Amino acid sequence: MHVSYYMNPATQASKENAIINMFTLLASTGKLIKITELDMGIVDAAGETILTENLQDTGNAGFYFSHLLRFPSGSFRKKNQ
């Protein structure tokens, strides 16, 4: 799963909603879904990707990443699993 943290709050909120929708659709299948990779980039407020070597301020990117790690594990489990 490849995601980006956006320094633009409106864009970030939109992307978070898209991830919630994705997990909701996956949960509706009733199948066990495993995320075997999580890779995150950071995009500045102007929409430009920030390279790791140029990264000075991560904003809330660390919180977002840890939230993604915890988010799917219990949020969308079907009662019959």
N, C-alpha and C positions, 0 to 999 in steps of 0.2 A: 504494500500500500504506500503510495507516494503522495504526500501532502505538502502544503506550504503554509507557513504562518505569515499572515499579511499585516503589516504595520498600519494599514488603513482599516480603521474599526468597522466601517460598513462592509467592506469586502470580506474581512475576517468573519463577521457575523453571517454573511451569505454562504461562505464556504462551510462554516460549522453546521448550518441548517442543511446543506447538501449532504454532509456526512451523516447527520441524523436520519435523513430520508433514505440514504443508501442502506444503513443498518436496519431500518424499519422494513424495507423491501426484502432484504436478505432474511430477516427473521420470519417474514410471512411465508417463506418456503418451508419452514419447519425443519430444515436441514441444519446440521452442525457446520458452522462456518469457522474456519481457522485463518487468522491473519499471521502469516509466517515471516513477514518483513514489514518494517515501518521505517520509512525514510522521510525526513522533513527538511525542506528548504525554507529560507526566509526571504520575503519580498518587501521592499521598502514602500513607503506611502505613495511614491510616484509610480509604482508598479515594476520597478527594476529588481531583479534577483540580486541578492547580496552574497558574494562569494565568502566562504568560510574565513579566508585570510584577511578579508576586509571587514569582518563583523566586529562591531564595537559595542552595540547595544542590542540585546536580544528581545527587549520589551517583555512581553508575557509568553514568549515562545516556549520556555521551559515548562511553564504551567500547562500550556496547550498540549505539549508532547506527553506529559505525564497523564493528563486528562484522557488523551486518546488511548493510552495503555490500559487504563482502568475502565473506560467507557463501555466497550462492547461486552466485557466479561459477564455482566449481570443485567444490563439495561434492557436487553431485548430477548431474554430467554423465554421460550414458550413454557407453559406450565407442565407440559407432558415430557419435557426433557429431564 
